[in-house]
Amino acid sequence: MAPLSPRRVAVFPWGDVIEDFLAPLGLTAQDYAQRMSGGWLFGYVAGLQANGIEPVVIHASAAVKEPVRLVHAQTEAPIVLVPGKSSGEGWTSSRPSVAAVASWARTPLWRFAQVLRREGCDAVLVQDYEHPRFDALALMSAGLRLPLYASFQGGDVTLSPLERRMRGLSLRRCRGLAVASARERRRLRETYGLQREVRDIPNPVDAGFWRAVPREPARMALGIGPEELVFFNHGRIDIQRKGLDVLLAAWREVGRARPARLVILGSGQDRAAFAQMLQGQDNVSWISDYVADPPLIRRWLSAADAYVTLSRTEGMPVAPLEAMACGLPVVASDAHGLADLFDEGEASGGLLVPRGEAAPAVKAMLRLADSAELRRRLGKAARRRIEGRFSVRAVGAALAEMMWQVPVERGAKVAPNDGGEPGARLSPPA
């Protein structure tokens, strides 16, 4: 069979405008293009490129007056910004159905369509179908006669009767859905009657870069004593969604029982409120920055003894995958996506606890605190889990097969460092 020419896929990340994502992190669109990689988005980009597909990332932006074309430094994928309006501009409402219509109206479909024609895109891939903007993009794709695909990244379920009716129609237009959460796959079957279109495709992680560096030099560089017990967490500071209130409540009990330190690295929209919550909790260190230094994140993951994430809502988070790739045992809530990371129990490298509850998390963290052998065993299992299921190339191949259901040309662009030597990356914590 002759090799097939690479296809071009328009990738639409979450958000009415790119500033919805960047503003809480204090980043600009130039930062986004020059310094950011990893996460679900650029993992998908690298995976598709490794399988002969050319992604074009497309955002609306409240900061541009005319379309702007950037190039992503890490993958060299085009990033196109078109003028758009944020949820705070123009028509808004507190009524869910009216708010959904407002979001549809804000979506600059004709500008998006112009970009798709100009860039020669022949398919559309949308992050998270559980947002009103997805319905607008589904309508655009139908008008352009382009196949539509979408992924589940933890978006909220439909909020209004009008949106629910539209969502069913939009989802039925999809030729494929990448859904790593077993619970969400079940909901799609029961709510919308979807089955064949739904694929179990996880988010990827660059297993070549995300591997542990020597522990003693990492600890020395970070000022961690050789015997100090350190639990680590990194990601967006979103108290409710990420369960940070539960994490701090659990850690207070762990701190009373054992000499240990919790290190949290990240920033986000709730940083002021989170700073208030940390007052009086001396055994927690918070690095309140969006860290543009992946080797620093890797150093913390290599120096820590265990990882903890107690989110209430997730899709398929990347941050714990990075921890697992670095050989850390994980205490995780049974939120969407997280439960799927550890569906083989301790053989997957983690201890699952009920979301929203502090007491079971305390018990699991104390188990790890008290047993170096358990930490070692789970850490090795976590690394094996990453190597077996979550590589960039493997996930990209699954996406390519979902889209065209035939082998695609390999080697158009090799995913950077996937399984190879470490290299510089910025992975935005999920």
Backbone torsions as a table, in degrees:
resi	resn	phi	psi	omega
1	MET	NA	127.4	-178.5
2	ALA	-68.0	144.3	178.5
3	PRO	-59.5	143.1	178.3
4	LEU	-89.3	146.3	177.3
5	SER	-67.2	147.0	177.3
6	PRO	-60.0	139.6	174.1
7	ARG	-94.2	162.0	176.6
8	ARG	-112.8	126.7	-177.1
9	VAL	-117.9	127.3	174.3
10	ALA	-81.6	121.5	-179.3
11	VAL	-107.7	121.1	-179.6
12	PHE	-109.4	103.3	177.2
13	PRO	-71.6	171.2	-178.3
14	TRP	-62.1	153.8	170.2
15	GLY	109.3	141.0	173.9
16	ASP	-61.9	-41.6	175.9
17	VAL	-137.5	157.2	-177.3
18	ILE	-61.8	-27.5	-179.9
19	GLU	-65.2	-22.7	175.5
20	ASP	-57.5	-34.5	179.5
21	PHE	-88.1	-42.4	-171.3
22	LEU	-78.7	-37.7	-172.7
23	ALA	-59.0	-45.4	178.9
24	PRO	-62.6	-20.4	-179.2
25	LEU	-95.5	-4.4	-179.0
26	GLY	70.3	30.2	-177.2
27	LEU	-112.2	158.3	175.2
28	THR	-107.7	171.7	176.9
29	ALA	-63.3	-34.4	176.7
30	GLN	-65.5	-40.7	174.3
31	ASP	-57.6	-44.7	-179.1
32	TYR	-56.4	-45.9	-177.9
33	ALA	-74.7	-37.4	-171.8
34	GLN	-89.9	-29.9	-168.0
35	ARG	-118.9	-11.3	-171.4
36	MET	-103.0	138.4	170.8
37	SER	-156.7	-178.8	-177.0
38	GLY	74.1	-156.8	-174.4
39	GLY	63.8	178.9	-179.8
40	TRP	-63.3	-39.9	-170.6
41	LEU	-64.8	-58.1	-174.9
42	PHE	-79.3	-15.1	166.2
43	GLY	-66.1	-44.8	174.6
44	TYR	-60.0	-45.5	-178.6
45	VAL	-58.1	-50.7	-179.1
46	ALA	-63.3	-39.9	179.9
47	GLY	-64.9	-42.6	177.8
48	LEU	-64.6	-42.9	178.2
49	GLN	-60.7	-39.2	-180.0
50	ALA	-64.9	-16.3	179.9
51	ASN	-113.6	25.3	170.6
52	GLY	80.6	17.4	-178.7
53	ILE	-114.0	139.9	-176.3
54	GLU	-105.0	105.8	178.3
55	PRO	-82.3	147.2	171.2
56	VAL	-124.5	115.0	-177.4
57	VAL	-86.0	127.9	-174.0
58	ILE	-126.6	128.1	177.9
59	HIS	-128.4	149.6	158.8
60	ALA	-84.1	150.8	-179.6
61	SER	-141.3	134.4	175.8
62	ALA	-79.2	-6.1	-173.9
63	ALA	-101.6	-2.2	-179.2
64	VAL	-117.7	148.7	178.2
65	LYS	-101.2	-23.4	177.6
66	GLU	-134.8	158.2	178.7
67	PRO	-56.0	139.2	179.6
68	VAL	-126.0	132.0	179.7
69	ARG	-110.8	118.3	176.6
70	LEU	-109.9	170.1	175.1
71	VAL	-125.0	128.9	178.6
72	HIS	-72.3	123.0	-170.8
73	ALA	-61.9	-40.2	-173.9
74	GLN	-72.9	-45.6	-173.5
75	THR	-105.9	-11.4	-175.7
76	GLU	65.9	17.0	176.4
77	ALA	-75.2	142.8	175.2
78	PRO	-67.4	143.3	170.7
79	ILE	-123.8	119.9	-177.1
80	VAL	-113.4	126.3	176.1
81	LEU	-106.5	131.3	175.1
82	VAL	-121.5	152.8	-178.9
83	PRO	-59.8	135.6	179.2
84	GLY	-152.2	176.9	-179.9
85	LYS	-120.2	138.3	177.1
86	SER	-78.7	171.2	-179.9
87	SER	-65.2	-17.9	179.1
88	GLY	-87.7	-0.9	-178.8
89	GLU	-109.2	142.8	173.5
90	GLY	73.2	-140.6	-171.5
91	TRP	-77.7	119.2	176.5
92	THR	-134.7	164.2	179.2
93	SER	-160.3	151.7	175.1
94	SER	-86.5	-9.4	178.3
95	ARG	-81.4	125.7	-172.5
96	PRO	-55.8	-43.9	-178.1
97	SER	-66.1	-41.6	178.8
98	VAL	-67.0	-39.3	178.2
99	ALA	-62.9	-36.3	177.6
100	ALA	-64.6	-44.6	177.9
101	VAL	-60.8	-40.1	179.2
102	ALA	-62.2	-40.6	178.7
103	SER	-65.8	-42.2	176.7
104	TRP	-59.2	-43.4	-177.3
105	ALA	-66.3	-31.0	-179.7
106	ARG	-74.3	-18.8	-175.8
107	THR	-71.2	118.5	-175.7
108	PRO	-79.4	73.1	-170.7
109	LEU	-63.0	-40.8	-176.3
110	TRP	-68.4	-32.7	176.1
111	ARG	-70.2	-41.0	175.7
112	PHE	-59.6	-44.0	-178.9
113	ALA	-61.8	-39.5	177.2
114	GLN	-59.6	-43.5	180.0
115	VAL	-63.5	-43.7	-179.3
116	LEU	-61.2	-40.5	178.6
117	ARG	-68.0	-45.2	-177.3
118	ARG	-64.6	-38.3	-177.5
119	GLU	-84.7	-6.4	178.7
120	GLY	71.0	32.8	-178.9
121	CYS	-74.4	139.8	178.6
122	ASP	-123.6	18.4	171.7
123	ALA	-162.9	159.4	-179.1
124	VAL	-126.7	129.7	177.0
125	LEU	-123.1	121.0	-174.5
126	VAL	-111.9	131.4	172.8
127	GLN	-75.3	124.7	170.8
128	ASP	63.6	102.9	179.5
129	TYR	-78.7	-11.7	-178.7
130	GLU	-89.3	51.9	173.0
131	HIS	-142.9	144.4	-178.3
132	PRO	-54.8	-34.8	-178.0
133	ARG	-58.8	-29.3	178.8
134	PHE	-59.0	-39.9	-179.5
135	ASP	-62.5	-41.1	178.6
136	ALA	-64.2	-42.3	179.6
137	LEU	-67.8	-33.0	175.8
138	ALA	-63.9	-41.2	177.9
139	LEU	-64.0	-43.4	178.4
140	MET	-60.2	-46.1	-178.8
141	SER	-60.7	-40.4	178.3
142	ALA	-63.8	-42.3	179.4
143	GLY	-63.1	-33.8	179.4
144	LEU	-88.3	-4.7	-178.1
145	ARG	59.3	42.1	177.1
146	LEU	-108.1	138.9	176.2
147	PRO	-63.6	143.3	-175.1
148	LEU	-115.6	135.0	176.0
149	TYR	-134.0	158.6	-179.6
150	ALA	-152.2	161.7	177.5
151	SER	-125.1	159.5	174.1
152	PHE	-103.5	118.7	179.4
153	GLN	-121.3	21.1	174.4
154	GLY	100.1	16.3	-179.8
155	GLY	-63.7	156.7	178.5
156	ASP	-65.7	151.6	176.8
157	VAL	-72.8	166.3	-174.6
158	THR	-53.6	136.9	-171.7
159	LEU	-102.2	-12.8	-174.0
160	SER	-144.9	155.8	178.5
161	PRO	-58.5	-40.8	179.8
162	LEU	-63.0	-46.2	179.4
163	GLU	-63.3	-37.9	-178.5
164	ARG	-63.2	-41.0	178.9
165	ARG	-66.6	-42.9	179.0
166	MET	-65.0	-40.0	-176.3
167	ARG	-62.5	-39.9	177.8
168	GLY	-60.5	-43.9	178.0
169	LEU	-63.9	-42.5	-178.4
170	SER	-65.2	-43.6	-179.1
171	LEU	-65.0	-34.6	179.8
172	ARG	-71.3	-15.6	174.4
173	ARG	-78.5	-17.1	-176.3
174	CYS	-73.0	135.8	172.3
175	ARG	-84.0	-20.5	179.9
176	GLY	-161.5	145.7	178.3
177	LEU	-129.6	124.8	177.4
178	ALA	-92.6	108.3	-172.9
179	VAL	-132.8	108.5	-178.0
180	ALA	-82.7	-17.8	-176.5
181	SER	-87.0	120.7	178.1
182	ALA	-63.2	-36.9	179.1
183	ARG	-63.8	-40.2	179.0
184	GLU	-71.0	-37.2	176.1
185	ARG	-60.8	-40.5	177.5
186	ARG	-63.8	-41.4	179.7
187	ARG	-63.8	-39.4	178.2
188	LEU	-63.4	-38.9	177.2
189	ARG	-65.4	-46.8	-173.8
190	GLU	-74.3	-35.2	-175.4
191	THR	-87.2	-40.8	-172.2
192	TYR	-117.4	-2.6	179.6
193	GLY	71.1	22.0	-178.9
194	LEU	-89.6	138.2	178.5
195	GLN	-145.2	-63.4	-175.0
196	ARG	-62.7	-32.3	-176.7
197	GLU	-74.2	-16.0	-171.8
198	VAL	-92.6	123.6	-177.8
199	ARG	-116.2	142.6	175.7
200	ASP	-85.7	88.1	-177.9
201	ILE	-123.8	117.3	-177.8
202	PRO	-82.6	172.0	168.0
203	ASN	-75.6	147.6	-178.2
204	PRO	-92.2	162.1	171.7
205	VAL	-138.1	141.7	-179.4
206	ASP	-78.0	92.8	-174.9
207	ALA	-69.0	-16.2	176.2
208	GLY	-73.1	-43.6	178.3
209	PHE	-79.6	-45.7	-175.7
210	TRP	-83.1	81.7	172.0
211	ARG	-143.1	152.5	-173.6
212	ALA	-64.4	138.5	168.8
213	VAL	-94.5	167.5	-177.4
214	PRO	-52.5	132.5	-170.8
215	ARG	-68.9	-47.0	-174.4
216	GLU	-63.4	-47.3	176.0
217	PRO	-62.1	-36.1	178.7
218	ALA	-62.9	-44.1	179.5
219	ARG	-65.4	-41.3	-179.3
220	MET	-63.3	-42.4	-178.9
221	ALA	-65.0	-29.6	-177.0
222	LEU	-96.7	0.1	179.0
223	GLY	73.6	31.5	179.1
224	ILE	-100.6	129.4	178.8
225	GLY	-67.1	154.1	-175.6
226	PRO	-61.9	-27.4	-178.4
227	GLU	-104.7	-0.4	-176.1
228	GLU	-71.1	136.1	179.4
229	LEU	-94.3	121.6	-173.5
230	VAL	-126.6	124.8	168.1
231	PHE	-102.1	146.6	-172.3
232	PHE	-130.2	148.9	173.4
233	ASN	-147.0	138.5	173.8
234	HIS	-141.1	146.2	-179.1
235	GLY	155.3	-168.3	-177.8
236	ARG	-73.9	138.2	177.6
237	ILE	-84.2	87.7	178.7
238	ASP	-130.6	97.0	-166.0
239	ILE	-58.3	-50.6	-175.2
240	GLN	-69.3	-52.2	-174.8
241	ARG	-65.1	-42.0	-176.8
242	LYS	-88.6	0.7	177.1
243	GLY	63.2	32.6	-176.7
244	LEU	-69.5	-27.3	174.6
245	ASP	-66.3	-39.6	176.9
246	VAL	-66.6	-41.0	179.7
247	LEU	-60.5	-45.9	-179.4
248	LEU	-67.7	-38.3	177.4
249	ALA	-62.9	-42.1	178.4
250	ALA	-66.9	-40.2	-176.8
251	TRP	-67.1	-30.6	176.2
252	ARG	-58.4	-39.9	179.5
253	GLU	-72.6	-39.5	177.3
254	VAL	-62.0	-43.0	-179.2
255	GLY	-63.7	-31.1	177.3
256	ARG	-71.4	-27.9	-174.5
257	ALA	-93.9	-28.8	-174.9
258	ARG	-140.8	147.8	171.0
259	PRO	-76.0	109.3	-175.9
260	ALA	-156.8	163.6	179.5
261	ARG	-129.3	137.8	172.8
262	LEU	-103.5	127.4	177.4
263	VAL	-112.9	125.9	178.9
264	ILE	-118.6	128.1	-178.9
265	LEU	-121.6	122.6	176.6
266	GLY	154.4	169.8	178.1
267	SER	-141.6	173.4	-179.7
268	GLY	164.4	-170.7	-170.8
269	GLN	-67.2	-21.1	-176.5
270	ASP	-102.1	21.3	-172.6
271	ARG	-64.3	-35.5	179.5
272	ALA	-66.4	-46.8	179.0
273	ALA	-64.3	-36.8	-179.6
274	PHE	-67.5	-37.6	177.0
275	ALA	-59.7	-39.4	177.2
276	GLN	-64.1	-40.6	-179.4
277	MET	-64.1	-28.4	-176.4
278	LEU	-81.5	-10.5	-177.8
279	GLN	-60.6	129.1	180.0
280	GLY	85.4	-0.5	179.7
281	GLN	-106.3	88.7	-169.7
282	ASP	-74.7	-19.9	-176.6
283	ASN	-93.7	23.2	175.2
284	VAL	-122.6	128.8	173.5
285	SER	-110.5	124.2	-180.0
286	TRP	-115.9	120.8	173.4
287	ILE	-96.7	98.2	-167.6
288	SER	-89.7	57.5	178.9
289	ASP	-133.4	152.3	165.0
290	TYR	-83.0	104.5	-167.6
291	VAL	-80.0	116.9	178.8
292	ALA	-93.9	46.7	-174.2
293	ASP	-150.5	82.5	-178.2
294	PRO	-56.2	-37.4	176.9
295	PRO	-59.4	-31.0	177.0
296	LEU	-67.5	-42.7	176.4
297	ILE	-60.4	-44.6	179.9
298	ARG	-63.0	-36.1	178.4
299	ARG	-63.3	-42.7	177.2
300	TRP	-63.6	-42.2	179.6
301	LEU	-65.1	-31.6	178.8
302	SER	-77.1	-29.4	-177.2
303	ALA	-86.7	-24.1	-175.9
304	ALA	-74.3	164.7	177.5
305	ASP	-97.0	-27.6	-177.9
306	ALA	-160.2	162.9	-179.9
307	TYR	-119.7	146.1	179.1
308	VAL	-138.0	133.0	175.7
309	THR	-143.2	121.4	-173.5
310	LEU	-121.2	42.2	-176.9
311	SER	-59.9	149.7	171.6
312	ARG	-87.7	-32.5	-177.4
313	THR	-138.1	131.0	174.8
314	GLU	-147.1	166.0	169.2
315	GLY	-105.6	-84.6	168.8
316	MET	-138.7	89.4	-172.7
317	PRO	-68.9	145.5	-178.7
318	VAL	-90.1	-32.4	-175.5
319	ALA	-55.6	-48.7	177.9
320	PRO	-66.9	-26.2	174.7
321	LEU	-63.9	-39.4	177.1
322	GLU	-63.4	-40.4	177.8
323	ALA	-63.4	-44.9	179.1
324	MET	-62.2	-41.1	179.4
325	ALA	-62.1	-29.8	177.5
326	CYS	-87.2	9.2	173.0
327	GLY	79.9	26.0	178.2
328	LEU	-94.0	137.8	168.1
329	PRO	-70.5	150.1	-172.3
330	VAL	-126.5	135.0	164.0
331	VAL	-101.0	122.0	-173.6
332	ALA	-135.9	146.3	172.1
333	SER	-73.7	165.3	180.0
334	ASP	-92.0	34.4	177.0
335	ALA	-65.5	163.1	172.5
336	HIS	-42.3	134.3	174.0
337	GLY	84.4	-51.3	178.5
338	LEU	-62.3	-43.1	179.1
339	ALA	-60.4	-32.9	-179.6
340	ASP	-72.6	-26.0	175.5
341	LEU	-64.2	-30.7	-173.0
342	PHE	-121.1	40.1	-175.8
343	ASP	-73.5	-7.4	173.9
344	GLU	-104.4	19.4	177.1
345	GLY	67.5	-141.1	-177.1
346	GLU	-64.5	-23.1	176.3
347	ALA	-65.8	-16.4	176.5
348	SER	-89.1	-9.3	177.5
349	GLY	101.3	11.8	-177.2
350	GLY	-143.4	166.2	174.0
351	LEU	-114.6	115.5	-179.3
352	LEU	-88.1	139.6	178.3
353	VAL	-133.7	156.7	179.7
354	PRO	-64.2	136.2	179.2
355	ARG	-69.5	147.4	177.3
356	GLY	81.4	2.6	-177.3
357	GLU	-122.2	128.0	-177.4
358	ALA	-81.0	-40.7	-171.7
359	ALA	-58.2	-47.1	178.3
360	PRO	-63.4	-32.9	177.5
361	ALA	-66.9	-39.2	176.6
362	VAL	-58.5	-47.4	-178.8
363	LYS	-60.4	-43.6	-178.9
364	ALA	-67.1	-42.0	179.9
365	MET	-66.7	-35.6	177.3
366	LEU	-67.8	-35.5	175.1
367	ARG	-57.9	-45.5	179.3
368	LEU	-69.3	-38.6	-180.0
369	ALA	-61.0	-32.8	-173.1
370	ASP	-91.3	-4.6	-174.8
371	SER	-140.5	103.1	174.8
372	ALA	-64.2	-32.7	179.4
373	GLU	-66.4	-40.8	177.2
374	LEU	-64.2	-41.8	178.4
375	ARG	-61.4	-43.1	-179.5
376	ARG	-64.2	-46.0	-177.3
377	ARG	-64.3	-45.6	-179.7
378	LEU	-68.6	-35.9	178.7
379	GLY	-62.7	-41.8	177.2
380	LYS	-65.0	-40.5	178.6
381	ALA	-64.0	-37.6	179.6
382	ALA	-63.2	-44.0	179.4
383	ARG	-63.1	-42.5	177.9
384	ARG	-60.9	-39.5	179.5
385	ARG	-60.5	-43.4	178.9
386	ILE	-63.2	-48.1	-177.2
387	GLU	-62.8	-32.3	-175.3
388	GLY	-83.0	-22.2	-170.6
389	ARG	-133.9	-26.4	-164.2
390	PHE	-113.8	17.8	-179.2
391	SER	-67.7	152.6	-179.3
392	VAL	-59.4	-46.2	-177.1
393	ARG	-65.1	-41.9	-178.3
394	ALA	-65.1	-43.3	179.3
395	VAL	-66.3	-41.1	176.9
396	GLY	-60.7	-39.2	178.4
397	ALA	-64.6	-38.8	178.5
398	ALA	-65.7	-40.0	177.2
399	LEU	-64.6	-43.5	-179.6
400	ALA	-63.0	-41.2	179.7
401	GLU	-66.3	-37.5	177.3
402	MET	-62.0	-40.6	-174.3
403	MET	-74.8	-41.9	-174.7
404	TRP	-121.0	-10.5	174.3
405	GLN	55.3	26.8	173.7
406	VAL	-142.7	157.8	175.7
407	PRO	-60.5	140.6	177.4
408	VAL	-113.3	163.0	-178.5
409	GLU	-60.0	130.1	177.9
410	ARG	-96.4	150.6	168.9
411	GLY	89.7	7.8	176.9
412	ALA	-61.4	-37.4	173.1
413	LYS	-154.7	121.2	-177.7
414	VAL	-77.5	135.0	178.1
415	ALA	-60.4	129.4	-173.2
416	PRO	-62.7	124.1	169.9
417	ASN	65.4	11.7	-176.3
418	ASP	-70.9	101.8	-178.0
419	GLY	82.6	2.8	-178.8
420	GLY	-106.9	-142.9	-176.8
421	GLU	-80.8	149.2	177.7
422	PRO	-60.1	147.0	177.0
423	GLY	-147.6	169.6	-176.3
424	ALA	-74.8	129.5	177.3
425	ARG	-145.9	152.7	168.4
426	LEU	-114.8	120.5	177.9
427	SER	-112.1	109.9	178.6
428	PRO	-67.2	119.7	-178.4
429	PRO	-55.9	135.9	-177.5
430	ALA	-79.5	NA	NA
